[in-house]
Amino acid sequence: MSQEKPGPSAARNVAIRRAQGELLAFLDSDDTWLPDYLFEQTKLLKAFSSLDLIYCDAFLVGDPASAGKTFMQVCSSSGPVTLESFLTEKTQVPTAGTVARRQRVIAAGLFDERFRCAEDHDLWLRIAYHGGSR
């Protein structure tokens, strides 16, 4: 008998439910953070308590078509981060470049386990819809 793997949303949700800290950072097996990444992101979230999540750009490697470019060069973001900018895809958020307040992610309903792709975009949409600030 074979069993389907539950996918990235289910794995992330297990980790979120077990986490004990205030902040969440996401790192998949094919991602790498620079040495000061978490320090800088958490410093900003501590300095700006009204922010529910922050994100940064990322260097792309591996795929020859995008290697040497940044995430924002391939999937640009422009203007203020709003529900509308998420809906119209003017805001693009790299999951591995995101640090979020755990309670905001839980309040938004966690990652939707039915999705195998764009599950992160769906979550950011729901956070924005429920009034999350970035």
N, CA, C and O atoms as CSV, one atom per row, in Angstrom:
chain,resi,resn,atom,element,x,y,z
A,1,MET,N,N,0.840,-1.172,0.000
A,1,MET,CA,C,0.000,0.000,0.000
A,1,MET,C,C,0.891,1.245,0.000
A,1,MET,O,O,1.848,1.321,0.771
A,2,SER,N,N,0.582,2.213,-0.856
A,2,SER,CA,C,1.348,3.454,-0.902
A,2,SER,C,C,0.533,4.585,-0.275
A,2,SER,O,O,-0.697,4.564,-0.245
A,3,GLN,N,N,1.259,5.546,0.211
A,3,GLN,CA,C,0.612,6.681,0.857
A,3,GLN,C,C,1.147,7.954,0.223
A,3,GLN,O,O,2.356,8.107,0.054
A,4,GLU,N,N,0.257,8.861,-0.125
A,4,GLU,CA,C,0.665,10.126,-0.706
A,4,GLU,C,C,1.326,10.989,0.355
A,4,GLU,O,O,0.871,11.045,1.497
A,5,LYS,N,N,2.399,11.661,-0.030
A,5,LYS,CA,C,3.070,12.567,0.895
A,5,LYS,C,C,2.162,13.767,1.151
A,5,LYS,O,O,1.492,14.246,0.236
A,6,PRO,N,N,2.137,14.251,2.384
A,6,PRO,CA,C,1.202,15.325,2.716
A,6,PRO,C,C,1.562,16.692,2.125
A,6,PRO,O,O,0.698,17.567,2.077
A,7,GLY,N,N,2.788,16.908,1.680
A,7,GLY,CA,C,3.153,18.149,1.032
A,7,GLY,C,C,3.743,19.191,1.968
A,7,GLY,O,O,3.758,19.011,3.186
A,8,PRO,N,N,4.232,20.292,1.383
A,8,PRO,CA,C,4.924,21.313,2.170
A,8,PRO,C,C,4.022,22.037,3.167
A,8,PRO,O,O,4.477,22.403,4.251
A,9,SER,N,N,2.774,22.246,2.826
A,9,SER,CA,C,1.876,22.949,3.747
A,9,SER,C,C,1.682,22.161,5.034
A,9,SER,O,O,1.712,22.729,6.126
A,10,ALA,N,N,1.486,20.866,4.906
A,10,ALA,CA,C,1.289,20.036,6.097
A,10,ALA,C,C,2.550,20.026,6.953
A,10,ALA,O,O,2.467,20.130,8.177
A,11,ALA,N,N,3.705,19.903,6.328
A,11,ALA,CA,C,4.970,19.895,7.081
A,11,ALA,C,C,5.174,21.228,7.800
A,11,ALA,O,O,5.554,21.255,8.970
A,12,ARG,N,N,4.922,22.319,7.104
A,12,ARG,CA,C,5.066,23.641,7.735
A,12,ARG,C,C,4.078,23.806,8.884
A,12,ARG,O,O,4.434,24.342,9.934
A,13,ASN,N,N,2.855,23.355,8.696
A,13,ASN,CA,C,1.847,23.508,9.754
A,13,ASN,C,C,2.207,22.716,11.006
A,13,ASN,O,O,1.978,23.184,12.121
A,14,VAL,N,N,2.768,21.525,10.831
A,14,VAL,CA,C,3.224,20.751,11.987
A,14,VAL,C,C,4.275,21.549,12.747
A,14,VAL,O,O,4.216,21.657,13.971
A,15,ALA,N,N,5.228,22.104,12.022
A,15,ALA,CA,C,6.292,22.890,12.662
A,15,ALA,C,C,5.738,24.135,13.344
A,15,ALA,O,O,6.163,24.479,14.448
A,16,ILE,N,N,4.800,24.808,12.699
A,16,ILE,CA,C,4.199,26.018,13.284
A,16,ILE,C,C,3.466,25.677,14.575
A,16,ILE,O,O,3.576,26.402,15.564
A,17,ARG,N,N,2.723,24.585,14.568
A,17,ARG,CA,C,1.985,24.190,15.778
A,17,ARG,C,C,2.931,23.810,16.919
A,17,ARG,O,O,2.610,24.023,18.088
A,18,ARG,N,N,4.084,23.254,16.587
A,18,ARG,CA,C,5.043,22.837,17.621
A,18,ARG,C,C,5.964,23.972,18.061
A,18,ARG,O,O,6.567,23.904,19.132
A,19,ALA,N,N,6.074,25.008,17.244
A,19,ALA,CA,C,6.976,26.122,17.558
A,19,ALA,C,C,6.566,26.775,18.873
A,19,ALA,O,O,5.383,26.835,19.210
A,20,GLN,N,N,7.542,27.253,19.594
A,20,GLN,CA,C,7.279,27.910,20.876
A,20,GLN,C,C,7.633,29.383,20.852
A,20,GLN,O,O,7.271,30.116,21.773
A,21,GLY,N,N,8.330,29.831,19.823
A,21,GLY,CA,C,8.741,31.223,19.736
A,21,GLY,C,C,7.664,32.105,19.144
A,21,GLY,O,O,6.626,31.633,18.681
A,22,GLU,N,N,7.936,33.392,19.171
A,22,GLU,CA,C,6.999,34.388,18.637
A,22,GLU,C,C,7.087,34.488,17.118
A,22,GLU,O,O,6.098,34.810,16.459
A,23,LEU,N,N,8.269,34.212,16.557
A,23,LEU,CA,C,8.497,34.421,15.132
A,23,LEU,C,C,8.704,33.106,14.395
A,23,LEU,O,O,9.184,32.123,14.960
A,24,LEU,N,N,8.331,33.113,13.118
A,24,LEU,CA,C,8.527,31.973,12.234
A,24,LEU,C,C,9.389,32.402,11.055
A,24,LEU,O,O,9.207,33.489,10.506
A,25,ALA,N,N,10.316,31.554,10.674
A,25,ALA,CA,C,11.111,31.761,9.473
A,25,ALA,C,C,11.056,30.468,8.679
A,25,ALA,O,O,11.052,29.383,9.259
A,26,PHE,N,N,11.016,30.570,7.379
A,26,PHE,CA,C,10.796,29.407,6.525
A,26,PHE,C,C,12.034,29.124,5.686
A,26,PHE,O,O,12.542,30.005,4.992
A,27,LEU,N,N,12.514,27.880,5.757
A,27,LEU,CA,C,13.700,27.474,5.011
A,27,LEU,C,C,13.466,26.075,4.456
A,27,LEU,O,O,13.421,25.101,5.208
A,28,ASP,N,N,13.319,25.981,3.150
A,28,ASP,CA,C,13.150,24.683,2.499
A,28,ASP,C,C,14.516,24.057,2.234
A,28,ASP,O,O,15.545,24.723,2.351
A,29,SER,N,N,14.519,22.792,1.881
A,29,SER,CA,C,15.773,22.058,1.709
A,29,SER,C,C,16.641,22.604,0.575
A,29,SER,O,O,17.849,22.366,0.561
A,30,ASP,N,N,16.057,23.322,-0.364
A,30,ASP,CA,C,16.845,23.863,-1.472
A,30,ASP,C,C,17.167,25.348,-1.288
A,30,ASP,O,O,17.568,26.016,-2.241
A,31,ASP,N,N,16.995,25.864,-0.078
A,31,ASP,CA,C,17.268,27.268,0.226
A,31,ASP,C,C,18.446,27.393,1.187
A,31,ASP,O,O,18.770,26.459,1.920
A,32,THR,N,N,19.072,28.550,1.168
A,32,THR,CA,C,20.174,28.869,2.072
A,32,THR,C,C,20.021,30.309,2.521
A,32,THR,O,O,19.662,31.172,1.719
A,33,TRP,N,N,20.287,30.580,3.786
A,33,TRP,CA,C,20.280,31.952,4.292
A,33,TRP,C,C,21.710,32.445,4.424
A,33,TRP,O,O,22.623,31.664,4.692
A,34,LEU,N,N,21.900,33.736,4.235
A,34,LEU,CA,C,23.187,34.347,4.539
A,34,LEU,C,C,23.360,34.359,6.056
A,34,LEU,O,O,22.368,34.319,6.783
A,35,PRO,N,N,24.599,34.412,6.550
A,35,PRO,CA,C,24.845,34.273,7.995
A,35,PRO,C,C,24.071,35.237,8.904
A,35,PRO,O,O,23.660,34.833,9.991
A,36,ASP,N,N,23.860,36.484,8.502
A,36,ASP,CA,C,23.178,37.458,9.359
A,36,ASP,C,C,21.694,37.622,9.053
A,36,ASP,O,O,21.041,38.495,9.623
A,37,TYR,N,N,21.155,36.796,8.163
A,37,TYR,CA,C,19.767,36.951,7.718
A,37,TYR,C,C,18.778,37.005,8.885
A,37,TYR,O,O,18.030,37.974,9.011
A,38,LEU,N,N,18.766,35.985,9.731
A,38,LEU,CA,C,17.785,35.951,10.823
A,38,LEU,C,C,17.999,37.081,11.821
A,38,LEU,O,O,17.031,37.643,12.332
A,39,PHE,N,N,19.236,37.417,12.101
A,39,PHE,CA,C,19.513,38.515,13.018
A,39,PHE,C,C,18.910,39.811,12.487
A,39,PHE,O,O,18.243,40.532,13.229
A,40,GLU,N,N,19.136,40.113,11.218
A,40,GLU,CA,C,18.636,41.361,10.629
A,40,GLU,C,C,17.107,41.378,10.553
A,40,GLU,O,O,16.483,42.393,10.862
A,41,GLN,N,N,16.506,40.266,10.147
A,41,GLN,CA,C,15.045,40.209,10.044
A,41,GLN,C,C,14.380,40.355,11.419
A,41,GLN,O,O,13.420,41.111,11.572
A,42,THR,N,N,14.890,39.636,12.404
A,42,THR,CA,C,14.273,39.720,13.738
A,42,THR,C,C,14.516,41.078,14.368
A,42,THR,O,O,13.668,41.575,15.110
A,43,LYS,N,N,15.656,41.685,14.087
A,43,LYS,CA,C,15.928,43.032,14.597
A,43,LYS,C,C,14.873,44.013,14.076
A,43,LYS,O,O,14.380,44.854,14.828
A,44,LEU,N,N,14.529,43.907,12.801
A,44,LEU,CA,C,13.514,44.788,12.225
A,44,LEU,C,C,12.133,44.536,12.826
A,44,LEU,O,O,11.402,45.480,13.126
A,45,LEU,N,N,11.780,43.270,13.001
A,45,LEU,CA,C,10.468,42.965,13.581
A,45,LEU,C,C,10.375,43.435,15.029
A,45,LEU,O,O,9.307,43.859,15.471
A,46,LYS,N,N,11.461,43.368,15.759
A,46,LYS,CA,C,11.466,43.874,17.138
A,46,LYS,C,C,11.371,45.396,17.161
A,46,LYS,O,O,10.709,45.960,18.031
A,47,ALA,N,N,12.022,46.060,16.219
A,47,ALA,CA,C,12.003,47.517,16.155
A,47,ALA,C,C,10.643,48.057,15.701
A,47,ALA,O,O,10.246,49.154,16.093
A,48,PHE,N,N,9.945,47.300,14.890
A,48,PHE,CA,C,8.648,47.730,14.358
A,48,PHE,C,C,7.581,46.722,14.771
A,48,PHE,O,O,7.215,45.840,13.995
A,49,SER,N,N,7.091,46.859,15.982
A,49,SER,CA,C,6.147,45.883,16.539
A,49,SER,C,C,4.812,45.855,15.797
A,49,SER,O,O,4.043,44.908,15.963
A,50,SER,N,N,4.520,46.863,14.989
A,50,SER,CA,C,3.262,46.867,14.235
A,50,SER,C,C,3.327,45.965,13.007
A,50,SER,O,O,2.295,45.669,12.404
A,51,LEU,N,N,4.519,45.528,12.630
A,51,LEU,CA,C,4.647,44.655,11.466
A,51,LEU,C,C,4.340,43.212,11.841
A,51,LEU,O,O,4.790,42.724,12.878
A,52,ASP,N,N,3.579,42.537,11.005
A,52,ASP,CA,C,3.242,41.133,11.234
A,52,ASP,C,C,4.169,40.191,10.491
A,52,ASP,O,O,4.374,39.051,10.910
A,53,LEU,N,N,4.725,40.663,9.395
A,53,LEU,CA,C,5.702,39.877,8.662
A,53,LEU,C,C,6.571,40.822,7.856
A,53,LEU,O,O,6.171,41.937,7.519
A,54,ILE,N,N,7.760,40.350,7.561
A,54,ILE,CA,C,8.650,41.084,6.673
A,54,ILE,C,C,9.263,40.088,5.701
A,54,ILE,O,O,9.313,38.885,5.962
A,55,TYR,N,N,9.726,40.614,4.580
A,55,TYR,CA,C,10.381,39.752,3.606
A,55,TYR,C,C,11.475,40.541,2.915
A,55,TYR,O,O,11.492,41.771,2.944
A,56,CYS,N,N,12.379,39.817,2.300
A,56,CYS,CA,C,13.491,40.442,1.597
A,56,CYS,C,C,13.682,39.743,0.263
A,56,CYS,O,O,13.042,38.735,-0.036
A,57,ASP,N,N,14.562,40.297,-0.513
A,57,ASP,CA,C,14.908,39.715,-1.802
A,57,ASP,C,C,15.768,38.464,-1.580
A,57,ASP,O,O,16.200,38.193,-0.460
A,58,ALA,N,N,16.005,37.720,-2.635
A,58,ALA,CA,C,16.809,36.500,-2.534
A,58,ALA,C,C,17.598,36.308,-3.822
A,58,ALA,O,O,17.120,36.645,-4.905
A,59,PHE,N,N,18.803,35.768,-3.703
A,59,PHE,CA,C,19.596,35.403,-4.862
A,59,PHE,C,C,19.095,34.061,-5.385
A,59,PHE,O,O,18.821,33.153,-4.601
A,60,LEU,N,N,18.976,33.933,-6.692
A,60,LEU,CA,C,18.530,32.684,-7.304
A,60,LEU,C,C,19.735,31.928,-7.846
A,60,LEU,O,O,20.616,32.509,-8.480
A,61,VAL,N,N,19.760,30.642,-7.589
A,61,VAL,CA,C,20.826,29.772,-8.087
A,61,VAL,C,C,20.194,28.482,-8.598
A,61,VAL,O,O,19.035,28.189,-8.306
A,62,GLY,N,N,20.948,27.736,-9.344
A,62,GLY,CA,C,20.464,26.429,-9.795
A,62,GLY,C,C,19.901,26.453,-11.205
A,62,GLY,O,O,20.530,25.916,-12.117
A,63,ASP,N,N,18.760,27.044,-11.414
A,63,ASP,CA,C,18.126,27.091,-12.726
A,63,ASP,C,C,18.929,28.025,-13.630
A,63,ASP,O,O,19.031,29.216,-13.338
A,64,PRO,N,N,19.500,27.513,-14.719
A,64,PRO,CA,C,20.333,28.353,-15.593
A,64,PRO,C,C,19.607,29.600,-16.113
A,64,PRO,O,O,20.243,30.625,-16.358
A,65,ALA,N,N,18.296,29.522,-16.280
A,65,ALA,CA,C,17.543,30.668,-16.811
A,65,ALA,C,C,17.488,31.834,-15.828
A,65,ALA,O,O,17.380,32.988,-16.245
A,66,SER,N,N,17.561,31.548,-14.527
A,66,SER,CA,C,17.444,32.621,-13.540
A,66,SER,C,C,18.685,32.772,-12.658
A,66,SER,O,O,18.751,33.695,-11.846
A,67,ALA,N,N,19.653,31.893,-12.803
A,67,ALA,CA,C,20.863,31.957,-11.978
A,67,ALA,C,C,21.556,33.303,-12.168
A,67,ALA,O,O,21.686,33.802,-13.286
A,68,GLY,N,N,21.995,33.873,-11.059
A,68,GLY,CA,C,22.655,35.164,-11.088
A,68,GLY,C,C,21.713,36.340,-10.942
A,68,GLY,O,O,22.158,37.479,-10.803
A,69,LYS,N,N,20.425,36.080,-10.971
A,69,LYS,CA,C,19.419,37.130,-10.789
A,69,LYS,C,C,18.883,37.041,-9.364
A,69,LYS,O,O,19.155,36.084,-8.640
A,70,THR,N,N,18.126,38.045,-8.982
A,70,THR,CA,C,17.448,37.996,-7.690
A,70,THR,C,C,15.980,37.656,-7.907
A,70,THR,O,O,15.454,37.767,-9.014
A,71,PHE,N,N,15.343,37.246,-6.835
A,71,PHE,CA,C,13.917,36.932,-6.882
A,71,PHE,C,C,13.131,38.118,-7.433
A,71,PHE,O,O,12.253,37.946,-8.279
A,72,MET,N,N,13.445,39.321,-6.956
A,72,MET,CA,C,12.697,40.509,-7.368
A,72,MET,C,C,12.960,40.883,-8.823
A,72,MET,O,O,12.138,41.568,-9.431
A,73,GLN,N,N,14.069,40.459,-9.389
A,73,GLN,CA,C,14.297,40.679,-10.814
A,73,GLN,C,C,13.415,39.762,-11.654
A,73,GLN,O,O,12.996,40.126,-12.753
A,74,VAL,N,N,13.140,38.587,-11.137
A,74,VAL,CA,C,12.323,37.617,-11.858
A,74,VAL,C,C,10.833,37.797,-11.544
A,74,VAL,O,O,9.989,37.697,-12.434
A,75,CYS,N,N,10.521,38.060,-10.279
A,75,CYS,CA,C,9.137,38.231,-9.812
A,75,CYS,C,C,9.060,39.553,-9.059
A,75,CYS,O,O,9.051,39.575,-7.828
A,76,SER,N,N,9.007,40.631,-9.787
A,76,SER,CA,C,9.133,41.943,-9.151
A,76,SER,C,C,7.927,42.295,-8.277
A,76,SER,O,O,6.804,41.845,-8.501
A,77,SER,N,N,8.216,43.113,-7.282
A,77,SER,CA,C,7.198,43.704,-6.424
A,77,SER,C,C,7.303,45.208,-6.583
A,77,SER,O,O,8.399,45.761,-6.682
A,78,SER,N,N,6.156,45.861,-6.607
A,78,SER,CA,C,6.181,47.313,-6.728
A,78,SER,C,C,5.040,47.922,-5.924
A,78,SER,O,O,3.955,47.352,-5.812
A,79,GLY,N,N,5.317,49.087,-5.375
A,79,GLY,CA,C,4.298,49.814,-4.636
A,79,GLY,C,C,4.065,49.266,-3.250
A,79,GLY,O,O,4.777,48.368,-2.799
A,80,PRO,N,N,3.060,49.809,-2.569
A,80,PRO,CA,C,2.764,49.368,-1.205
A,80,PRO,C,C,2.246,47.926,-1.176
A,80,PRO,O,O,1.628,47.449,-2.128
A,81,VAL,N,N,2.513,47.261,-0.075
A,81,VAL,CA,C,2.037,45.891,0.115
A,81,VAL,C,C,0.625,45.961,0.689
A,81,VAL,O,O,0.423,46.380,1.829
A,82,THR,N,N,-0.334,45.548,-0.110
A,82,THR,CA,C,-1.747,45.590,0.277
A,82,THR,C,C,-2.434,44.319,-0.196
A,82,THR,O,O,-1.858,43.535,-0.951
A,83,LEU,N,N,-3.652,44.123,0.247
A,83,LEU,CA,C,-4.433,42.993,-0.244
A,83,LEU,C,C,-4.547,43.069,-1.769
A,83,LEU,O,O,-4.377,42.064,-2.459
A,84,GLU,N,N,-4.830,44.241,-2.282
A,84,GLU,CA,C,-4.966,44.406,-3.733
A,84,GLU,C,C,-3.662,44.081,-4.459
A,84,GLU,O,O,-3.684,43.458,-5.520
A,85,SER,N,N,-2.526,44.500,-3.894
A,85,SER,CA,C,-1.256,44.212,-4.572
A,85,SER,C,C,-0.947,42.714,-4.577
A,85,SER,O,O,-0.299,42.224,-5.502
A,86,PHE,N,N,-1.398,41.985,-3.563
A,86,PHE,CA,C,-1.256,40.526,-3.581
A,86,PHE,C,C,-2.169,39.916,-4.637
A,86,PHE,O,O,-1.755,39.032,-5.387
A,87,LEU,N,N,-3.418,40.390,-4.695
A,87,LEU,CA,C,-4.383,39.847,-5.648
A,87,LEU,C,C,-3.960,40.082,-7.094
A,87,LEU,O,O,-4.170,39.223,-7.951
A,88,THR,N,N,-3.367,41.237,-7.367
A,88,THR,CA,C,-2.944,41.564,-8.727
A,88,THR,C,C,-1.499,41.157,-8.993
A,88,THR,O,O,-0.948,41.460,-10.051
A,89,GLU,N,N,-0.895,40.476,-8.041
A,89,GLU,CA,C,0.481,39.976,-8.112
A,89,GLU,C,C,1.505,41.080,-8.342
A,89,GLU,O,O,2.534,40.855,-8.980
A,90,LYS,N,N,1.224,42.273,-7.823
A,90,LYS,CA,C,2.226,43.335,-7.806
A,90,LYS,C,C,3.168,43.136,-6.630
A,90,LYS,O,O,4.261,43.703,-6.599
A,91,THR,N,N,2.743,42.328,-5.661
A,91,THR,CA,C,3.586,41.970,-4.526
A,91,THR,C,C,3.902,40.487,-4.623
A,91,THR,O,O,3.002,39.647,-4.656
A,92,GLN,N,N,5.181,40.181,-4.667
A,92,GLN,CA,C,5.665,38.805,-4.705
A,92,GLN,C,C,6.562,38.597,-3.486
A,92,GLN,O,O,7.457,39.404,-3.234
A,93,VAL,N,N,6.335,37.546,-2.744
A,93,VAL,CA,C,7.052,37.316,-1.495
A,93,VAL,C,C,7.765,35.962,-1.551
A,93,VAL,O,O,7.113,34.925,-1.670
A,94,PRO,N,N,9.092,35.966,-1.468
A,94,PRO,CA,C,9.803,34.678,-1.428
A,94,PRO,C,C,9.677,34.064,-0.028
A,94,PRO,O,O,10.067,34.688,0.959
A,95,THR,N,N,9.152,32.885,0.056
A,95,THR,CA,C,8.910,32.262,1.356
A,95,THR,C,C,10.180,32.153,2.187
A,95,THR,O,O,10.152,32.407,3.392
A,96,ALA,N,N,11.285,31.783,1.569
A,96,ALA,CA,C,12.532,31.645,2.320
A,96,ALA,C,C,13.078,32.995,2.762
A,96,ALA,O,O,14.025,33.048,3.547
A,97,GLY,N,N,12.503,34.083,2.274
A,97,GLY,CA,C,12.909,35.419,2.688
A,97,GLY,C,C,11.920,36.062,3.635
A,97,GLY,O,O,11.949,37.277,3.834
A,98,THR,N,N,11.039,35.259,4.226
A,98,THR,CA,C,9.970,35.790,5.061
A,98,THR,C,C,10.135,35.380,6.520
A,98,THR,O,O,10.444,34.228,6.827
A,99,VAL,N,N,9.926,36.327,7.396
A,99,VAL,CA,C,9.820,36.068,8.832
A,99,VAL,C,C,8.489,36.661,9.263
A,99,VAL,O,O,8.190,37.816,8.960
A,100,ALA,N,N,7.690,35.869,9.970
A,100,ALA,CA,C,6.340,36.291,10.340
A,100,ALA,C,C,6.084,36.034,11.822
A,100,ALA,O,O,6.707,35.174,12.444
A,101,ARG,N,N,5.170,36.790,12.352
A,101,ARG,CA,C,4.739,36.564,13.730
A,101,ARG,C,C,3.855,35.305,13.747
A,101,ARG,O,O,2.881,35.200,13.002
A,102,ARG,N,N,4.214,34.387,14.592
A,102,ARG,CA,C,3.541,33.080,14.652
A,102,ARG,C,C,2.036,33.230,14.871
A,102,ARG,O,O,1.251,32.562,14.199
A,103,GLN,N,N,1.630,34.077,15.782
A,103,GLN,CA,C,0.196,34.217,16.078
A,103,GLN,C,C,-0.582,34.762,14.887
A,103,GLN,O,O,-1.749,34.415,14.710
A,104,ARG,N,N,0.037,35.608,14.067
A,104,ARG,CA,C,-0.651,36.130,12.877
A,104,ARG,C,C,-0.863,35.008,11.865
A,104,ARG,O,O,-1.919,34.930,11.237
A,105,VAL,N,N,0.131,34.142,11.704
A,105,VAL,CA,C,0.007,33.017,10.779
A,105,VAL,C,C,-1.093,32.064,11.265
A,105,VAL,O,O,-1.900,31.588,10.467
A,106,ILE,N,N,-1.124,31.793,12.555
A,106,ILE,CA,C,-2.164,30.918,13.120
A,106,ILE,C,C,-3.539,31.550,12.958
A,106,ILE,O,O,-4.492,30.875,12.572
A,107,ALA,N,N,-3.646,32.843,13.251
A,107,ALA,CA,C,-4.933,33.541,13.139
A,107,ALA,C,C,-5.450,33.543,11.704
A,107,ALA,O,O,-6.661,33.546,11.480
A,108,ALA,N,N,-4.536,33.542,10.728
A,108,ALA,CA,C,-4.936,33.524,9.322
A,108,ALA,C,C,-5.302,32.115,8.849
A,108,ALA,O,O,-5.794,31.954,7.731
A,109,GLY,N,N,-5.073,31.100,9.673
A,109,GLY,CA,C,-5.487,29.744,9.327
A,109,GLY,C,C,-4.380,28.821,8.847
A,109,GLY,O,O,-4.662,27.752,8.304
A,110,LEU,N,N,-3.118,29.215,9.036
A,110,LEU,CA,C,-1.976,28.396,8.631
A,110,LEU,C,C,-1.950,28.197,7.106
A,110,LEU,O,O,-2.745,28.797,6.383
A,111,PHE,N,N,-1.040,27.359,6.636
A,111,PHE,CA,C,-0.959,27.046,5.217
A,111,PHE,C,C,-2.104,26.111,4.851
A,111,PHE,O,O,-2.426,25.195,5.608
A,112,ASP,N,N,-2.710,26.335,3.710
A,112,ASP,CA,C,-3.809,25.483,3.246
A,112,ASP,C,C,-3.213,24.198,2.700
A,112,ASP,O,O,-2.515,24.215,1.686
A,113,GLU,N,N,-3.483,23.090,3.365
A,113,GLU,CA,C,-2.878,21.807,3.028
A,113,GLU,C,C,-3.410,21.198,1.735
A,113,GLU,O,O,-2.876,20.196,1.259
A,114,ARG,N,N,-4.441,21.782,1.171
A,114,ARG,CA,C,-4.951,21.306,-0.119
A,114,ARG,C,C,-4.071,21.758,-1.275
A,114,ARG,O,O,-4.125,21.178,-2.360
A,115,PHE,N,N,-3.259,22.792,-1.051
A,115,PHE,CA,C,-2.445,23.360,-2.126
A,115,PHE,C,C,-1.062,22.732,-2.154
A,115,PHE,O,O,-0.438,22.529,-1.113
A,116,ARG,N,N,-0.590,22.428,-3.359
A,116,ARG,CA,C,0.757,21.901,-3.565
A,116,ARG,C,C,1.680,22.969,-4.128
A,116,ARG,O,O,2.899,22.795,-4.136
A,117,CYS,N,N,1.119,24.056,-4.593
A,117,CYS,CA,C,1.917,25.199,-5.035
A,117,CYS,C,C,1.118,26.466,-4.718
A,117,CYS,O,O,-0.106,26.429,-4.595
A,118,ALA,N,N,1.819,27.559,-4.593
A,118,ALA,CA,C,1.235,28.863,-4.263
A,118,ALA,C,C,0.569,28.873,-2.884
A,118,ALA,O,O,-0.216,29.772,-2.580
A,119,GLU,N,N,0.879,27.880,-2.054
A,119,GLU,CA,C,0.316,27.845,-0.705
A,119,GLU,C,C,0.812,29.021,0.125
A,119,GLU,O,O,0.107,29.510,1.007
A,120,ASP,N,N,2.027,29.470,-0.161
A,120,ASP,CA,C,2.553,30.630,0.553
A,120,ASP,C,C,1.815,31.899,0.131
A,120,ASP,O,O,1.435,32.706,0.979
A,121,HIS,N,N,1.614,32.078,-1.157
A,121,HIS,CA,C,0.885,33.257,-1.657
A,121,HIS,C,C,-0.524,33.303,-1.059
A,121,HIS,O,O,-1.011,34.366,-0.674
A,122,ASP,N,N,-1.163,32.147,-0.988
A,122,ASP,CA,C,-2.495,32.067,-0.378
A,122,ASP,C,C,-2.458,32.535,1.079
A,122,ASP,O,O,-3.338,33.280,1.508
A,123,LEU,N,N,-1.461,32.111,1.833
A,123,LEU,CA,C,-1.356,32.526,3.233
A,123,LEU,C,C,-1.114,34.023,3.341
A,123,LEU,O,O,-1.743,34.692,4.161
A,124,TRP,N,N,-0.205,34.561,2.519
A,124,TRP,CA,C,0.055,36.008,2.585
A,124,TRP,C,C,-1.219,36.787,2.242
A,124,TRP,O,O,-1.485,37.829,2.842
A,125,LEU,N,N,-1.996,36.297,1.293
A,125,LEU,CA,C,-3.280,36.928,0.964
A,125,LEU,C,C,-4.211,36.950,2.175
A,125,LEU,O,O,-4.820,37.976,2.479
A,126,ARG,N,N,-4.316,35.827,2.852
A,126,ARG,CA,C,-5.213,35.759,4.012
A,126,ARG,C,C,-4.725,36.638,5.162
A,126,ARG,O,O,-5.538,37.228,5.872
A,127,ILE,N,N,-3.418,36.731,5.352
A,127,ILE,CA,C,-2.892,37.627,6.385
A,127,ILE,C,C,-3.253,39.062,6.041
A,127,ILE,O,O,-3.706,39.809,6.908
A,128,ALA,N,N,-3.058,39.456,4.791
A,128,ALA,CA,C,-3.405,40.814,4.363
A,128,ALA,C,C,-4.907,41.062,4.492
A,128,ALA,O,O,-5.329,42.127,4.943
A,129,TYR,N,N,-5.706,40.080,4.097
A,129,TYR,CA,C,-7.164,40.218,4.162
A,129,TYR,C,C,-7.638,40.445,5.591
A,129,TYR,O,O,-8.564,41.220,5.830
A,130,HIS,N,N,-7.007,39.775,6.525
A,130,HIS,CA,C,-7.399,39.903,7.935
A,130,HIS,C,C,-6.717,41.064,8.629
A,130,HIS,O,O,-6.731,41.155,9.856
A,131,GLY,N,N,-6.119,41.954,7.847
A,131,GLY,CA,C,-5.581,43.181,8.420
A,131,GLY,C,C,-4.136,43.134,8.848
A,131,GLY,O,O,-3.665,44.024,9.557
A,132,GLY,N,N,-3.419,42.096,8.420
A,132,GLY,CA,C,-2.017,42.033,8.789
A,132,GLY,C,C,-1.252,43.183,8.179
A,132,GLY,O,O,-1.542,43.623,7.067
A,133,SER,N,N,-0.286,43.657,8.910
A,133,SER,CA,C,0.544,44.748,8.386
A,133,SER,C,C,1.916,44.206,8.048
A,133,SER,O,O,2.409,43.290,8.707
A,134,ARG,N,N,2.535,44.770,7.020
A,134,ARG,CA,C,3.832,44.316,6.566
A,134,ARG,C,C,4.829,45.421,6.687
A,134,ARG,O,O,5.999,45.238,6.350
